[in-house]
Amino acid sequence: TMPIFFFRFSFFSLSILFIFLSILSVDTFNNSIFTSGLIDKFLHFFAFFALTTLGLLSKFKIKTLLMIAILFILGIFLEIIHFFHPYRVFELLDIVANSLGILAGLGLNFFTKKY
């Protein structure tokens, strides 16, 4: 159906966009508002909240737990890339923000199905 296609297309598009943005040099953003402190963490949170929500709405033929595990692994993997990237910095708080976004998306899914 159309909504499922839309959710899946959005999920994969955002995944590719987030992976692409995570390998760009921080200098690309010229110390913009997006790279400063709490806003950066909020963006990490929102990105993984959106991915989780779209992933769950997409009704992929995998278990919810597997979807969540894949997103946690993606969040950790992208931060590990930053450790080795010459123009990026590994930040444990980014992993925390990613994880909280995943949990918030999972919580939203749980409560909207329940009520």
C-alpha positions in Angstrom: 0.0 0.0 0.0 1.0 3.6 -0.5 1.7 4.5 3.2 4.0 1.5 3.7 5.9 2.4 0.5 6.2 6.0 1.7 7.5 4.9 5.2 10.0 2.5 3.6 11.2 5.0 1.0 11.6 7.6 3.8 13.4 5.1 6.1 16.0 4.2 3.4 16.4 7.8 2.2 17.0 9.1 5.7 19.4 6.2 6.5 21.5 7.1 3.4 21.4 10.8 4.3 22.5 10.2 7.9 25.3 7.9 6.8 26.4 10.5 4.2 26.3 13.3 6.7 28.2 11.3 9.3 31.2 10.9 7.0 31.4 14.5 5.9 34.1 16.7 7.5 32.8 18.8 10.4 34.4 21.7 8.5 31.7 21.3 5.8 29.3 22.8 8.3 31.6 25.7 9.1 30.9 25.5 12.9 27.2 26.2 12.2 24.5 26.0 14.9 24.1 22.3 14.0 27.5 21.3 15.4 27.2 23.1 18.7 26.7 21.2 22.0 23.1 20.3 22.9 21.8 21.0 19.4 24.1 18.4 18.0 22.9 15.9 20.6 19.3 16.8 19.8 19.9 16.2 16.1 21.4 12.7 16.9 18.3 12.0 19.1 15.9 13.2 16.5 17.6 11.3 13.6 17.4 8.0 15.4 13.9 8.7 16.7 12.8 9.3 13.1 14.6 6.2 11.8 13.1 4.1 14.5 9.6 5.4 14.0 9.8 5.1 10.2 11.4 1.6 10.5 8.6 0.4 12.7 5.9 2.0 10.5 7.4 0.3 7.5 6.3 -3.1 8.8 9.4 -4.8 7.5 9.2 -8.6 7.7 11.7 -8.7 10.6 11.1 -8.8 14.4 10.9 -5.4 16.2 13.8 -6.5 18.4 16.0 -7.1 15.3 15.1 -3.7 13.8 16.0 -2.0 17.1 19.3 -4.0 17.4 20.2 -3.0 13.8 19.6 0.7 14.6 21.7 0.5 17.8 24.5 -1.1 15.9 24.2 1.6 13.1 24.4 4.3 15.8 27.5 2.8 17.3 29.1 2.0 14.0 28.7 5.6 12.7 30.4 6.9 15.9 33.3 4.3 15.5 33.8 5.7 12.0 34.3 9.1 13.6 37.1 7.7 15.7 39.0 6.8 12.6 37.9 9.8 10.4 40.6 12.4 10.3 38.1 15.3 10.6 35.6 13.9 13.0 35.6 13.2 16.7 34.2 10.2 18.5 31.7 11.2 21.2 30.2 8.8 23.6 27.3 11.2 24.2 26.4 10.9 20.5 25.9 7.2 21.1 23.8 8.0 24.1 21.7 10.5 22.1 21.3 8.0 19.3 20.2 5.3 21.8 17.7 7.6 23.6 16.2 8.5 20.2 15.8 4.8 19.4 14.2 4.1 22.8 11.8 7.1 22.4 10.8 5.9 18.9 10.2 2.4 20.4 8.2 4.0 23.3 6.1 6.0 20.9 5.3 2.9 18.8 4.4 0.9 22.0 2.1 3.6 23.3 0.4 4.4 20.0 -0.3 0.7 19.5 -1.6 0.3 23.1 -4.1 3.2 22.9 
